[in-house]
Amino acid sequence: MRPKWQFIEVPLSKCHSGQASLYSTTRSAQRRAPVPSLAAIARKHCDRDEAIVTAYGTGVYSFREIAERFQLHLATVGRIIRAWLLQYEN
């Protein structure tokens, strides 16, 4: 009779032998490139509003993080992003 845990031995042996990596089950489309820091985004853009929209567009930074970096109120960050979205939506 085979032990119940035997189904685990084959995948574990592959991991230990170097045949499989931790990322082998993750598709390359799911992996993201490193996102620049808020300071790097601010340095890259001369216009503050453009930098805020770029930071928001990364999908990594929250309104709170952006507001703290640019020393603005959350509502101000929201207005800047909404204005940009409305401007380029049409």
Legacy VTK file of the C-alpha trace (Angstrom):
# vtk DataFile Version 3.0
C-alpha trace
ASCII
DATASET POLYDATA
POINTS 90 float
0.000 0.000 0.000
1.339 3.458 -0.953
1.498 6.187 1.691
-0.959 9.066 1.279
1.815 11.661 1.013
3.635 9.969 -1.868
2.018 12.339 -4.406
4.138 15.142 -2.879
7.468 13.358 -3.272
7.746 13.837 -7.042
7.166 17.641 -7.096
9.438 18.135 -4.093
12.180 16.089 -5.702
11.961 18.296 -8.810
12.296 21.433 -6.701
15.314 20.114 -4.850
17.040 18.905 -8.008
16.732 22.291 -9.708
14.308 21.128 -12.398
11.534 23.404 -11.207
11.798 26.894 -9.823
9.490 28.840 -7.548
8.344 30.915 -10.514
7.752 28.061 -12.931
4.007 28.203 -12.347
3.837 31.970 -12.870
3.382 33.076 -16.445
5.737 35.760 -17.664
2.736 38.014 -18.383
1.896 37.983 -14.673
5.330 39.123 -13.565
5.766 42.881 -13.301
8.814 44.984 -13.847
10.037 46.898 -10.799
8.164 50.155 -10.308
10.200 53.334 -9.807
9.957 55.020 -6.428
7.804 58.090 -5.939
10.957 60.189 -5.611
12.220 58.911 -8.973
8.868 59.645 -10.603
8.869 63.176 -9.149
12.412 63.806 -10.448
11.536 62.545 -13.925
8.534 64.867 -14.391
8.823 68.641 -14.221
5.070 69.074 -13.795
3.757 67.992 -10.387
0.357 66.927 -11.728
1.953 64.789 -14.431
4.108 63.091 -11.805
1.031 62.409 -9.653
-0.866 60.896 -12.566
2.151 58.785 -13.539
2.510 57.496 -9.976
-1.186 56.640 -9.857
-0.936 54.975 -13.262
1.618 52.476 -12.016
-1.151 50.858 -9.986
1.212 50.422 -7.052
0.833 53.640 -5.072
-2.280 54.631 -3.161
-3.724 58.141 -2.973
-2.381 58.373 0.575
1.189 57.511 -0.438
1.069 59.969 -3.337
-0.433 62.696 -1.138
2.246 62.235 1.523
5.072 62.355 -1.027
3.799 65.537 -2.690
2.561 67.049 0.590
-1.023 67.395 -0.610
-4.430 66.519 0.770
-6.049 63.295 -0.436
-8.880 65.267 -2.044
-6.378 67.341 -4.017
-4.712 64.214 -5.371
-8.138 62.840 -6.298
-9.075 66.047 -8.120
-5.813 66.058 -10.084
-6.273 62.455 -11.189
-9.979 62.884 -12.013
-9.251 66.019 -14.049
-6.595 64.155 -16.020
-8.877 61.178 -16.612
-11.718 63.427 -17.798
-9.384 65.415 -20.037
-7.994 62.362 -21.829
-11.199 60.334 -21.773
-12.819 62.454 -24.474
LINES 1 91
90 0 1 2 3 4 5 6 7 8 9 10 11 12 13 14 15 16 17 18 19 20 21 22 23 24 25 26 27 28 29 30 31 32 33 34 35 36 37 38 39 40 41 42 43 44 45 46 47 48 49 50 51 52 53 54 55 56 57 58 59 60 61 62 63 64 65 66 67 68 69 70 71 72 73 74 75 76 77 78 79 80 81 82 83 84 85 86 87 88 89
